[in-house]
């Protein structure tokens, strides 16, 4: 297999892993909500006012607290673990194949090489 094929397969596998193991996790809840309007385009003109009345520039606001980050990482690690542990399980193979198709890898063989 040539380098271009290896890169193509690796890219499709990475997309499949991202869709299967990262999407539909706590990340979706973090993505939900109203996105602020920025006239500058870089959000330097957006501030958050907290419960103590502090105005915090959007670019300096932490968008994840420690517990949310831990929960997100736990979900992703568990899904990656399951993916690697059970990748040949027929039920998971069907799920992998569906997500691979959505990612542009149309067959199991194209992902595995």
Biopython code that builds the backbone (N, CA, C, O; Angstrom):
import numpy as np
from Bio.PDB.StructureBuilder import StructureBuilder

atoms = [
    (1, "UNK", "N", (0.850, -1.168, 0.000)),
    (1, "UNK", "CA", (0.000, 0.000, 0.000)),
    (1, "UNK", "C", (0.897, 1.232, 0.000)),
    (1, "UNK", "O", (1.889, 1.295, 0.726)),
    (2, "UNK", "N", (0.531, 2.213, -0.827)),
    (2, "UNK", "CA", (1.355, 3.415, -0.903)),
    (2, "UNK", "C", (0.975, 4.422, 0.185)),
    (2, "UNK", "O", (-0.043, 4.269, 0.861)),
    (3, "UNK", "N", (1.791, 5.432, 0.338)),
    (3, "UNK", "CA", (1.588, 6.421, 1.401)),
    (3, "UNK", "C", (0.273, 7.168, 1.281)),
    (3, "UNK", "O", (-0.367, 7.470, 2.288)),
    (4, "UNK", "N", (-0.136, 7.470, 0.046)),
    (4, "UNK", "CA", (-1.396, 8.199, -0.144)),
    (4, "UNK", "C", (-2.581, 7.357, 0.319)),
    (4, "UNK", "O", (-3.512, 7.877, 0.934)),
    (5, "UNK", "N", (-2.548, 6.050, 0.024)),
    (5, "UNK", "CA", (-3.630, 5.167, 0.480)),
    (5, "UNK", "C", (-3.646, 5.069, 2.004)),
    (5, "UNK", "O", (-4.714, 5.098, 2.616)),
    (6, "UNK", "N", (-2.480, 4.955, 2.611)),
    (6, "UNK", "CA", (-2.405, 4.889, 4.070)),
    (6, "UNK", "C", (-2.984, 6.148, 4.705)),
    (6, "UNK", "O", (-3.712, 6.065, 5.694)),
    (7, "UNK", "N", (-2.664, 7.314, 4.143)),
    (7, "UNK", "CA", (-3.186, 8.570, 4.674)),
    (7, "UNK", "C", (-4.696, 8.658, 4.490)),
    (7, "UNK", "O", (-5.396, 9.135, 5.384)),
    (8, "UNK", "N", (-5.207, 8.209, 3.353)),
    (8, "UNK", "CA", (-6.644, 8.235, 3.095)),
    (8, "UNK", "C", (-7.376, 7.340, 4.085)),
    (8, "UNK", "O", (-8.393, 7.742, 4.651)),
    (9, "UNK", "N", (-6.867, 6.130, 4.298)),
    (9, "UNK", "CA", (-7.489, 5.190, 5.232)),
    (9, "UNK", "C", (-7.409, 5.719, 6.656)),
    (9, "UNK", "O", (-8.379, 5.631, 7.409)),
    (10, "UNK", "N", (-6.254, 6.270, 7.030)),
    (10, "UNK", "CA", (-6.098, 6.828, 8.381)),
    (10, "UNK", "C", (-7.071, 7.987, 8.602)),
    (10, "UNK", "O", (-7.644, 8.116, 9.684)),
    (11, "UNK", "N", (-7.258, 8.824, 7.594)),
    (11, "UNK", "CA", (-8.190, 9.957, 7.717)),
    (11, "UNK", "C", (-9.618, 9.458, 7.889)),
    (11, "UNK", "O", (-10.364, 9.992, 8.710)),
    (12, "UNK", "N", (-10.007, 8.446, 7.130)),
    (12, "UNK", "CA", (-11.365, 7.905, 7.251)),
    (12, "UNK", "C", (-11.564, 7.208, 8.595)),
    (12, "UNK", "O", (-12.637, 7.311, 9.189)),
    (13, "UNK", "N", (-10.557, 6.511, 9.072)),
    (13, "UNK", "CA", (-10.662, 5.870, 10.376)),
    (13, "UNK", "C", (-10.758, 6.914, 11.480)),
    (13, "UNK", "O", (-11.535, 6.750, 12.420)),
    (14, "UNK", "N", (-9.977, 7.984, 11.375)),
    (14, "UNK", "CA", (-10.038, 9.050, 12.369)),
    (14, "UNK", "C", (-11.425, 9.683, 12.400)),
    (14, "UNK", "O", (-11.963, 9.944, 13.476)),
    (15, "UNK", "N", (-12.008, 9.932, 11.227)),
    (15, "UNK", "CA", (-13.361, 10.491, 11.167)),
    (15, "UNK", "C", (-14.378, 9.534, 11.776)),
    (15, "UNK", "O", (-15.283, 9.958, 12.495)),
    (16, "UNK", "N", (-14.230, 8.246, 11.489)),
    (16, "UNK", "CA", (-15.142, 7.240, 12.036)),
    (16, "UNK", "C", (-15.036, 7.187, 13.554)),
    (16, "UNK", "O", (-16.054, 7.161, 14.246)),
    (17, "UNK", "N", (-13.819, 7.172, 14.075)),
    (17, "UNK", "CA", (-13.616, 7.167, 15.529)),
    (17, "UNK", "C", (-14.213, 8.415, 16.162)),
    (17, "UNK", "O", (-14.854, 8.331, 17.210)),
    (18, "UNK", "N", (-14.013, 9.557, 15.545)),
    (18, "UNK", "CA", (-14.567, 10.795, 16.090)),
    (18, "UNK", "C", (-16.085, 10.737, 16.125)),
    (18, "UNK", "O", (-16.697, 11.124, 17.121)),
    (19, "UNK", "N", (-16.696, 10.261, 15.058)),
    (19, "UNK", "CA", (-18.152, 10.187, 15.005)),
    (19, "UNK", "C", (-18.697, 9.157, 15.987)),
    (19, "UNK", "O", (-19.714, 9.395, 16.639)),
    (20, "UNK", "N", (-18.036, 8.032, 16.091)),
    (20, "UNK", "CA", (-18.512, 6.938, 16.936)),
    (20, "UNK", "C", (-18.193, 7.169, 18.413)),
    (20, "UNK", "O", (-18.988, 6.806, 19.281)),
    (21, "UNK", "N", (-17.047, 7.764, 18.702)),
    (21, "UNK", "CA", (-16.573, 7.838, 20.088)),
    (21, "UNK", "C", (-16.667, 9.228, 20.712)),
    (21, "UNK", "O", (-16.589, 9.348, 21.935)),
    (22, "UNK", "N", (-16.832, 10.274, 19.916)),
    (22, "UNK", "CA", (-16.849, 11.620, 20.469)),
    (22, "UNK", "C", (-18.213, 12.286, 20.307)),
    (22, "UNK", "O", (-18.704, 12.931, 21.234)),
    (23, "UNK", "N", (-18.826, 12.131, 19.135)),
    (23, "UNK", "CA", (-20.165, 12.708, 18.942)),
    (23, "UNK", "C", (-21.153, 12.043, 19.881)),
    (23, "UNK", "O", (-20.941, 10.915, 20.328)),
    (24, "UNK", "N", (-22.217, 12.738, 20.170)),
    (24, "UNK", "CA", (-23.289, 12.235, 21.044)),
    (24, "UNK", "C", (-22.795, 11.894, 22.448)),
    (24, "UNK", "O", (-23.319, 10.988, 23.096)),
    (25, "UNK", "N", (-21.799, 12.615, 22.905)),
    (25, "UNK", "CA", (-21.331, 12.510, 24.291)),
    (25, "UNK", "C", (-21.737, 13.814, 24.992)),
    (25, "UNK", "O", (-22.566, 14.567, 24.480)),
    (26, "UNK", "N", (-21.163, 14.067, 26.130)),
    (26, "UNK", "CA", (-21.419, 15.317, 26.843)),
    (26, "UNK", "C", (-21.044, 16.532, 25.989)),
    (26, "UNK", "O", (-21.488, 17.646, 26.264)),
    (27, "UNK", "N", (-20.241, 16.319, 24.974)),
    (27, "UNK", "CA", (-19.851, 17.392, 24.067)),
    (27, "UNK", "C", (-21.070, 18.036, 23.413)),
    (27, "UNK", "O", (-21.081, 19.244, 23.180)),
    (28, "UNK", "N", (-22.092, 17.241, 23.116)),
    (28, "UNK", "CA", (-23.297, 17.778, 22.481)),
    (28, "UNK", "C", (-23.986, 18.790, 23.395)),
    (28, "UNK", "O", (-24.481, 19.812, 22.919)),
    (29, "UNK", "N", (-24.022, 18.522, 24.689)),
    (29, "UNK", "CA", (-24.618, 19.461, 25.626)),
    (29, "UNK", "C", (-23.837, 20.765, 25.704)),
    (29, "UNK", "O", (-24.416, 21.837, 25.885)),
    (30, "UNK", "N", (-22.527, 20.666, 25.568)),
    (30, "UNK", "CA", (-21.685, 21.858, 25.589)),
    (30, "UNK", "C", (-21.874, 22.696, 24.328)),
    (30, "UNK", "O", (-21.705, 23.915, 24.338)),
    (31, "UNK", "N", (-22.226, 22.012, 23.251)),
    (31, "UNK", "CA", (-22.431, 22.673, 21.969)),
    (31, "UNK", "C", (-23.815, 23.314, 21.891)),
    (31, "UNK", "O", (-24.033, 24.229, 21.097)),
    (32, "UNK", "N", (-24.745, 22.836, 22.709)),
    (32, "UNK", "CA", (-26.110, 23.348, 22.698)),
    (32, "UNK", "C", (-26.156, 24.758, 23.274)),
    (32, "UNK", "O", (-25.248, 25.164, 23.998)),
    (33, "UNK", "N", (-27.179, 25.480, 22.967)),
    (33, "UNK", "CA", (-27.363, 26.808, 23.536)),
    (33, "UNK", "C", (-27.231, 27.890, 22.494)),
    (33, "UNK", "O", (-27.107, 27.622, 21.299)),
    (34, "UNK", "N", (-27.259, 29.094, 22.963)),
    (34, "UNK", "CA", (-27.204, 30.263, 22.089)),
    (34, "UNK", "C", (-25.752, 30.700, 21.908)),
    (34, "UNK", "O", (-25.011, 30.865, 22.877)),
    (35, "UNK", "N", (-25.372, 30.878, 20.676)),
    (35, "UNK", "CA", (-24.027, 31.377, 20.375)),
    (35, "UNK", "C", (-24.080, 32.898, 20.362)),
    (35, "UNK", "O", (-24.940, 33.476, 19.698)),
    (36, "UNK", "N", (-23.187, 33.550, 21.073)),
    (36, "UNK", "CA", (-23.219, 35.014, 21.089)),
    (36, "UNK", "C", (-22.853, 35.600, 19.726)),
    (36, "UNK", "O", (-22.154, 34.975, 18.929)),
    (37, "UNK", "N", (-23.341, 36.807, 19.482)),
    (37, "UNK", "CA", (-23.032, 37.521, 18.245)),
    (37, "UNK", "C", (-21.742, 38.305, 18.465)),
    (37, "UNK", "O", (-21.557, 38.944, 19.501)),
    (38, "UNK", "N", (-20.870, 38.245, 17.491)),
    (38, "UNK", "CA", (-19.621, 38.998, 17.545)),
    (38, "UNK", "C", (-19.499, 39.813, 16.267)),
    (38, "UNK", "O", (-19.426, 39.260, 15.169)),
    (39, "UNK", "N", (-19.479, 41.109, 16.415)),
    (39, "UNK", "CA", (-19.332, 41.969, 15.240)),
    (39, "UNK", "C", (-17.892, 42.001, 14.751)),
    (39, "UNK", "O", (-17.648, 42.279, 13.577)),
    (40, "UNK", "N", (-16.924, 41.718, 15.638)),
    (40, "UNK", "CA", (-15.524, 41.694, 15.235)),
    (40, "UNK", "C", (-15.152, 40.351, 14.595)),
    (40, "UNK", "O", (-14.183, 40.254, 13.841)),
    (41, "UNK", "N", (-15.941, 39.319, 14.910)),
    (41, "UNK", "CA", (-15.664, 37.986, 14.373)),
    (41, "UNK", "C", (-14.730, 37.158, 15.222)),
    (41, "UNK", "O", (-14.633, 35.945, 15.034)),
    (42, "UNK", "N", (-14.033, 37.797, 16.164)),
    (42, "UNK", "CA", (-13.095, 37.049, 17.013)),
    (42, "UNK", "C", (-13.564, 36.989, 18.471)),
    (42, "UNK", "O", (-12.835, 36.518, 19.343)),
    (43, "UNK", "N", (-14.790, 37.472, 18.727)),
    (43, "UNK", "CA", (-15.428, 37.461, 20.050)),
    (43, "UNK", "C", (-14.747, 38.371, 21.062)),
    (43, "UNK", "O", (-15.047, 38.294, 22.253)),
    (44, "UNK", "N", (-13.836, 39.232, 20.615)),
    (44, "UNK", "CA", (-13.204, 40.179, 21.536)),
    (44, "UNK", "C", (-14.202, 41.239, 22.010)),
    (44, "UNK", "O", (-13.934, 41.953, 22.977)),
    (45, "UNK", "N", (-15.347, 41.344, 21.335)),
    (45, "UNK", "CA", (-16.380, 42.315, 21.704)),
    (45, "UNK", "C", (-17.513, 41.687, 22.525)),
    (45, "UNK", "O", (-18.551, 42.318, 22.726)),
    (46, "UNK", "N", (-17.322, 40.447, 23.000)),
    (46, "UNK", "CA", (-18.346, 39.737, 23.766)),
    (46, "UNK", "C", (-17.857, 39.562, 25.197)),
    (46, "UNK", "O", (-16.700, 39.203, 25.420)),
    (47, "UNK", "N", (-18.733, 39.812, 26.166)),
    (47, "UNK", "CA", (-18.398, 39.603, 27.572)),
    (47, "UNK", "C", (-19.481, 38.755, 28.226)),
    (47, "UNK", "O", (-20.629, 38.736, 27.782)),
    (48, "UNK", "N", (-19.098, 38.061, 29.277)),
    (48, "UNK", "CA", (-20.024, 37.307, 30.114)),
    (48, "UNK", "C", (-20.088, 38.027, 31.449)),
    (48, "UNK", "O", (-19.056, 38.381, 32.019)),
    (49, "UNK", "N", (-21.291, 38.242, 31.946)),
    (49, "UNK", "CA", (-21.450, 38.839, 33.275)),
    (49, "UNK", "C", (-21.855, 37.723, 34.219)),
    (49, "UNK", "O", (-22.909, 37.110, 34.056)),
    (50, "UNK", "N", (-21.001, 37.462, 35.218)),
    (50, "UNK", "CA", (-21.277, 36.356, 36.131)),
    (50, "UNK", "C", (-22.171, 36.798, 37.284)),
    (50, "UNK", "O", (-22.587, 37.955, 37.338)),
    (51, "UNK", "N", (-22.467, 35.891, 38.200)),
    (51, "UNK", "CA", (-23.378, 36.154, 39.313)),
    (51, "UNK", "C", (-22.855, 37.209, 40.274)),
    (51, "UNK", "O", (-23.626, 37.773, 41.050)),
    (52, "UNK", "N", (-21.565, 37.484, 40.234)),
    (52, "UNK", "CA", (-20.992, 38.518, 41.083)),
    (52, "UNK", "C", (-20.864, 39.856, 40.354)),
    (52, "UNK", "O", (-20.307, 40.811, 40.895)),
    (53, "UNK", "N", (-21.380, 39.920, 39.133)),
    (53, "UNK", "CA", (-21.344, 41.154, 38.357)),
    (53, "UNK", "C", (-20.051, 41.391, 37.606)),
    (53, "UNK", "O", (-19.872, 42.443, 36.993)),
    (54, "UNK", "N", (-19.144, 40.422, 37.646)),
    (54, "UNK", "CA", (-17.869, 40.579, 36.921)),
    (54, "UNK", "C", (-18.120, 40.443, 35.418)),
    (54, "UNK", "O", (-18.861, 39.561, 34.985)),
    (55, "UNK", "N", (-17.507, 41.311, 34.637)),
    (55, "UNK", "CA", (-17.552, 41.200, 33.185)),
    (55, "UNK", "C", (-16.285, 40.487, 32.739)),
    (55, "UNK", "O", (-15.174, 40.984, 32.926)),
    (56, "UNK", "N", (-16.471, 39.322, 32.151)),
    (56, "UNK", "CA", (-15.332, 38.497, 31.734)),
    (56, "UNK", "C", (-15.341, 38.425, 30.210)),
    (56, "UNK", "O", (-16.341, 38.011, 29.624)),
    (57, "UNK", "N", (-14.251, 38.818, 29.559)),
    (57, "UNK", "CA", (-14.203, 38.708, 28.100)),
    (57, "UNK", "C", (-14.437, 37.257, 27.665)),
    (57, "UNK", "O", (-13.915, 36.323, 28.274)),
    (58, "UNK", "N", (-15.215, 37.086, 26.621)),
    (58, "UNK", "CA", (-15.556, 35.754, 26.106)),
    (58, "UNK", "C", (-14.302, 34.930, 25.847)),
    (58, "UNK", "O", (-14.279, 33.725, 26.094)),
    (59, "UNK", "N", (-13.281, 35.574, 25.358)),
    (59, "UNK", "CA", (-12.042, 34.858, 25.029)),
    (59, "UNK", "C", (-11.291, 34.379, 26.264)),
    (59, "UNK", "O", (-10.363, 33.577, 26.156)),
    (60, "UNK", "N", (-11.694, 34.874, 27.459)),
    (60, "UNK", "CA", (-11.055, 34.450, 28.702)),
    (60, "UNK", "C", (-11.943, 33.566, 29.564)),
    (60, "UNK", "O", (-11.508, 33.068, 30.603)),
    (61, "UNK", "N", (-13.185, 33.369, 29.137)),
    (61, "UNK", "CA", (-14.127, 32.551, 29.912)),
    (61, "UNK", "C", (-13.788, 31.075, 29.725)),
    (61, "UNK", "O", (-13.576, 30.611, 28.605)),
    (62, "UNK", "N", (-13.739, 30.346, 30.841)),
    (62, "UNK", "CA", (-13.599, 28.897, 30.749)),
    (62, "UNK", "C", (-14.958, 28.339, 30.353)),
    (62, "UNK", "O", (-15.960, 28.594, 31.022)),
    (63, "UNK", "N", (-14.990, 27.598, 29.293)),
    (63, "UNK", "CA", (-16.253, 27.055, 28.798)),
    (63, "UNK", "C", (-16.532, 25.665, 29.347)),
    (63, "UNK", "O", (-17.602, 25.102, 29.114)),
    (64, "UNK", "N", (-15.565, 25.109, 30.080)),
    (64, "UNK", "CA", (-15.720, 23.799, 30.702)),
    (64, "UNK", "C", (-15.192, 23.859, 32.123)),
    (64, "UNK", "O", (-14.068, 24.304, 32.355)),
    (65, "UNK", "N", (-15.998, 23.413, 33.073)),
    (65, "UNK", "CA", (-15.444, 23.293, 34.424)),
    (65, "UNK", "C", (-14.768, 21.922, 34.541)),
    (65, "UNK", "O", (-14.913, 21.076, 33.659)),
    (66, "UNK", "N", (-14.036, 21.714, 35.627)),
    (66, "UNK", "CA", (-13.256, 20.473, 35.787)),
    (66, "UNK", "C", (-14.130, 19.229, 35.738)),
    (66, "UNK", "O", (-13.754, 18.239, 35.110)),
    (67, "UNK", "N", (-15.293, 19.261, 36.392)),
    (67, "UNK", "CA", (-16.164, 18.081, 36.421)),
    (67, "UNK", "C", (-16.721, 17.769, 35.036)),
    (67, "UNK", "O", (-16.820, 16.601, 34.659)),
    (68, "UNK", "N", (-17.082, 18.787, 34.284)),
    (68, "UNK", "CA", (-17.592, 18.577, 32.927)),
    (68, "UNK", "C", (-16.504, 17.973, 32.042)),
    (68, "UNK", "O", (-16.767, 17.069, 31.250)),
    (69, "UNK", "N", (-15.287, 18.480, 32.185)),
    (69, "UNK", "CA", (-14.165, 17.947, 31.399)),
    (69, "UNK", "C", (-13.900, 16.499, 31.773)),
    (69, "UNK", "O", (-13.680, 15.669, 30.892)),
    (70, "UNK", "N", (-13.917, 16.179, 33.062)),
    (70, "UNK", "CA", (-13.707, 14.786, 33.501)),
    (70, "UNK", "C", (-14.782, 13.869, 32.926)),
    (70, "UNK", "O", (-14.480, 12.785, 32.428)),
    (71, "UNK", "N", (-16.039, 14.308, 32.995)),
    (71, "UNK", "CA", (-17.150, 13.491, 32.493)),
    (71, "UNK", "C", (-17.024, 13.281, 30.991)),
    (71, "UNK", "O", (-17.247, 12.174, 30.501)),
    (72, "UNK", "N", (-16.672, 14.318, 30.263)),
    (72, "UNK", "CA", (-16.495, 14.204, 28.812)),
    (72, "UNK", "C", (-15.364, 13.241, 28.485)),
    (72, "UNK", "O", (-15.528, 12.356, 27.646)),
    (73, "UNK", "N", (-14.226, 13.403, 29.135)),
    (73, "UNK", "CA", (-13.084, 12.521, 28.873)),
    (73, "UNK", "C", (-13.406, 11.073, 29.240)),
    (73, "UNK", "O", (-12.999, 10.149, 28.536)),
    (74, "UNK", "N", (-14.135, 10.875, 30.336)),
    (74, "UNK", "CA", (-14.526, 9.520, 30.744)),
    (74, "UNK", "C", (-15.374, 8.865, 29.651)),
    (74, "UNK", "O", (-15.144, 7.708, 29.298)),
    (75, "UNK", "N", (-16.349, 9.599, 29.118)),
    (75, "UNK", "CA", (-17.196, 9.053, 28.056)),
    (75, "UNK", "C", (-16.375, 8.705, 26.821)),
    (75, "UNK", "O", (-16.542, 7.629, 26.247)),
    (76, "UNK", "N", (-15.503, 9.593, 26.417)),
    (76, "UNK", "CA", (-14.707, 9.362, 25.209)),
    (76, "UNK", "C", (-13.760, 8.186, 25.410)),
    (76, "UNK", "O", (-13.644, 7.335, 24.529)),
    (77, "UNK", "N", (-13.084, 8.123, 26.548)),
    (77, "UNK", "CA", (-12.170, 7.008, 26.834)),
    (77, "UNK", "C", (-12.935, 5.688, 26.844)),
    (77, "UNK", "O", (-12.464, 4.700, 26.281)),
    (78, "UNK", "N", (-14.104, 5.657, 27.473)),
    (78, "UNK", "CA", (-14.898, 4.432, 27.507)),
    (78, "UNK", "C", (-15.302, 3.990, 26.106)),
    (78, "UNK", "O", (-15.274, 2.798, 25.800)),
    (79, "UNK", "N", (-15.673, 4.930, 25.264)),
    (79, "UNK", "CA", (-16.064, 4.578, 23.897)),
    (79, "UNK", "C", (-14.871, 4.104, 23.075)),
    (79, "UNK", "O", (-14.984, 3.148, 22.307)),
    (80, "UNK", "N", (-13.727, 4.770, 23.233)),
    (80, "UNK", "CA", (-12.522, 4.314, 22.522)),
    (80, "UNK", "C", (-12.107, 2.925, 23.000)),
    (80, "UNK", "O", (-11.716, 2.085, 22.189)),
    (81, "UNK", "N", (-12.187, 2.675, 24.303)),
    (81, "UNK", "CA", (-11.875, 1.372, 24.874)),
    (81, "UNK", "C", (-12.784, 0.302, 24.260)),
    (81, "UNK", "O", (-12.314, -0.745, 23.815)),
    (82, "UNK", "N", (-14.084, 0.578, 24.243)),
    (82, "UNK", "CA", (-15.035, -0.380, 23.672)),
    (82, "UNK", "C", (-14.753, -0.609, 22.198)),
    (82, "UNK", "O", (-14.802, -1.743, 21.721)),
    (83, "UNK", "N", (-14.458, 0.458, 21.478)),
    (83, "UNK", "CA", (-14.145, 0.342, 20.052)),
    (83, "UNK", "C", (-12.982, -0.613, 19.835)),
    (83, "UNK", "O", (-13.059, -1.516, 19.001)),
    (84, "UNK", "N", (-11.915, -0.415, 20.579)),
    (84, "UNK", "CA", (-10.724, -1.247, 20.398)),
    (84, "UNK", "C", (-10.934, -2.670, 20.917)),
    (84, "UNK", "O", (-10.442, -3.625, 20.315)),
    (85, "UNK", "N", (-11.645, -2.814, 22.008)),
    (85, "UNK", "CA", (-11.863, -4.123, 22.601)),
    (85, "UNK", "C", (-12.822, -4.983, 21.780)),
    (85, "UNK", "O", (-12.629, -6.193, 21.664)),
    (86, "UNK", "N", (-13.843, -4.365, 21.216)),
    (86, "UNK", "CA", (-14.920, -5.117, 20.557)),
    (86, "UNK", "C", (-15.046, -4.811, 19.076)),
    (86, "UNK", "O", (-16.109, -5.037, 18.498)),
    (87, "UNK", "N", (-14.016, -4.312, 18.456)),
    (87, "UNK", "CA", (-14.103, -3.909, 17.047)),
    (87, "UNK", "C", (-14.536, -5.038, 16.124)),
    (87, "UNK", "O", (-15.105, -4.770, 15.066)),
    (88, "UNK", "N", (-14.289, -6.275, 16.484)),
    (88, "UNK", "CA", (-14.681, -7.400, 15.631)),
    (88, "UNK", "C", (-16.026, -8.006, 16.018)),
    (88, "UNK", "O", (-16.491, -8.929, 15.349)),
    (89, "UNK", "N", (-16.666, -7.511, 17.083)),
    (89, "UNK", "CA", (-17.993, -7.987, 17.477)),
    (89, "UNK", "C", (-18.991, -7.614, 16.374)),
    (89, "UNK", "O", (-19.026, -6.459, 15.950)),
    (90, "UNK", "N", (-19.809, -8.578, 15.899)),
    (90, "UNK", "CA", (-20.717, -8.293, 14.779)),
    (90, "UNK", "C", (-21.649, -7.100, 15.027)),
    (90, "UNK", "O", (-21.880, -6.306, 14.115)),
    (91, "UNK", "N", (-22.181, -6.965, 16.227)),
    (91, "UNK", "CA", (-23.068, -5.833, 16.510)),
    (91, "UNK", "C", (-22.345, -4.513, 16.414)),
    (91, "UNK", "O", (-22.851, -3.561, 15.818)),
    (92, "UNK", "N", (-21.150, -4.449, 17.005)),
    (92, "UNK", "CA", (-20.376, -3.216, 16.924)),
    (92, "UNK", "C", (-19.893, -2.988, 15.498)),
    (92, "UNK", "O", (-19.810, -1.845, 15.048)),
    (93, "UNK", "N", (-19.575, -4.062, 14.785)),
    (93, "UNK", "CA", (-19.137, -3.927, 13.380)),
    (93, "UNK", "C", (-20.213, -3.230, 12.559)),
    (93, "UNK", "O", (-19.905, -2.385, 11.719)),
    (94, "UNK", "N", (-21.476, -3.579, 12.798)),
    (94, "UNK", "CA", (-22.568, -2.930, 12.060)),
    (94, "UNK", "C", (-22.600, -1.434, 12.366)),
    (94, "UNK", "O", (-22.757, -0.607, 11.467)),
    (95, "UNK", "N", (-22.451, -1.105, 13.629)),
    (95, "UNK", "CA", (-22.438, 0.306, 14.028)),
    (95, "UNK", "C", (-21.239, 1.016, 13.415)),
    (95, "UNK", "O", (-21.373, 2.120, 12.886)),
    (96, "UNK", "N", (-20.074, 0.391, 13.484)),
    (96, "UNK", "CA", (-18.864, 0.978, 12.894)),
    (96, "UNK", "C", (-19.056, 1.197, 11.406)),
    (96, "UNK", "O", (-18.699, 2.252, 10.880)),
    (97, "UNK", "N", (-19.617, 0.210, 10.724)),
    (97, "UNK", "CA", (-19.822, 0.329, 9.272)),
    (97, "UNK", "C", (-20.783, 1.468, 8.941)),
    (97, "UNK", "O", (-20.574, 2.186, 7.963)),
    (98, "UNK", "N", (-21.843, 1.642, 9.753)),
    (98, "UNK", "CA", (-22.781, 2.753, 9.507)),
    (98, "UNK", "C", (-22.075, 4.097, 9.665)),
    (98, "UNK", "O", (-22.228, 4.982, 8.824)),
    (99, "UNK", "N", (-21.295, 4.252, 10.754)),
    (99, "UNK", "CA", (-20.587, 5.510, 10.969)),
    (99, "UNK", "C", (-19.477, 5.693, 9.935)),
    (99, "UNK", "O", (-19.211, 6.815, 9.504)),
    (100, "UNK", "N", (-18.832, 4.607, 9.537)),
    (100, "UNK", "CA", (-17.778, 4.701, 8.520)),
    (100, "UNK", "C", (-18.373, 5.184, 7.203)),
    (100, "UNK", "O", (-17.763, 5.990, 6.500)),
    (101, "UNK", "N", (-19.560, 4.694, 6.871)),
    (101, "UNK", "CA", (-20.218, 5.138, 5.644)),
    (101, "UNK", "C", (-20.515, 6.635, 5.730)),
    (101, "UNK", "O", (-20.331, 7.366, 4.757)),
    (102, "UNK", "N", (-20.971, 7.084, 6.891)),
    (102, "UNK", "CA", (-21.254, 8.509, 7.071)),
    (102, "UNK", "C", (-19.974, 9.337, 6.980)),
    (102, "UNK", "O", (-20.006, 10.495, 6.562)),
    (103, "UNK", "N", (-18.854, 8.744, 7.369)),
    (103, "UNK", "CA", (-17.561, 9.439, 7.324)),
    (103, "UNK", "C", (-16.908, 9.328, 5.954)),
    (103, "UNK", "O", (-15.862, 9.933, 5.715)),
    (104, "UNK", "N", (-17.514, 8.560, 5.049)),
    (104, "UNK", "CA", (-16.971, 8.432, 3.714)),
    (104, "UNK", "C", (-16.162, 7.167, 3.487)),
    (104, "UNK", "O", (-15.638, 6.968, 2.391)),
    (105, "UNK", "N", (-16.044, 6.303, 4.494)),
    (105, "UNK", "CA", (-15.356, 5.021, 4.336)),
    (105, "UNK", "C", (-16.450, 3.985, 4.117)),
    (105, "UNK", "O", (-17.100, 3.561, 5.073)),
    (106, "UNK", "N", (-16.661, 3.576, 2.880)),
    (106, "UNK", "CA", (-17.847, 2.799, 2.554)),
    (106, "UNK", "C", (-17.770, 1.332, 2.887)),
    (106, "UNK", "O", (-18.804, 0.666, 2.933)),
    (107, "UNK", "N", (-16.593, 0.800, 3.120)),
    (107, "UNK", "CA", (-16.517, -0.609, 3.450)),
    (107, "UNK", "C", (-15.552, -0.842, 4.598)),
    (107, "UNK", "O", (-14.638, -0.053, 4.840)),
    (108, "UNK", "N", (-15.775, -1.929, 5.288)),
    (108, "UNK", "CA", (-14.874, -2.329, 6.375)),
    (108, "UNK", "C", (-13.458, -2.466, 5.830)),
    (108, "UNK", "O", (-12.496, -2.056, 6.480)),
    (109, "UNK", "N", (-13.332, -3.039, 4.642)),
    (109, "UNK", "CA", (-12.010, -3.249, 4.073)),
    (109, "UNK", "C", (-11.294, -1.915, 3.839)),
    (109, "UNK", "O", (-10.077, -1.831, 4.005)),
    (110, "UNK", "N", (-12.044, -0.869, 3.454)),
    (110, "UNK", "CA", (-11.386, 0.411, 3.202)),
    (110, "UNK", "C", (-10.849, 1.011, 4.497)),
    (110, "UNK", "O", (-9.864, 1.749, 4.469)),
    (111, "UNK", "N", (-11.476, 0.709, 5.623)),
    (111, "UNK", "CA", (-10.972, 1.223, 6.896)),
    (111, "UNK", "C", (-9.787, 0.407, 7.356)),
    (111, "UNK", "O", (-8.782, 0.965, 7.797)),
    (112, "UNK", "N", (-9.890, -0.893, 7.261)),
    (112, "UNK", "CA", (-8.838, -1.760, 7.784)),
    (112, "UNK", "C", (-7.655, -1.895, 6.857)),
    (112, "UNK", "O", (-6.582, -2.330, 7.273)),
    (113, "UNK", "N", (-7.838, -1.527, 5.611)),
    (113, "UNK", "CA", (-6.709, -1.590, 4.688)),
    (113, "UNK", "C", (-6.653, -2.839, 3.985)),
    (113, "UNK", "O", (-5.756, -3.048, 3.168)),
]
sb = StructureBuilder()
sb.init_structure("model")
sb.init_model(0)
sb.init_chain("A")
sb.init_seg("    ")
for serial, (resi, resn, name, xyz) in enumerate(atoms, 1):
    if name == "N":
        sb.init_residue(resn, " ", resi, " ")
    sb.init_atom(name, np.array(xyz, "f"), 0.0, 1.0, " ", f" {name:<3s}", serial, name[0])
structure = sb.get_structure()
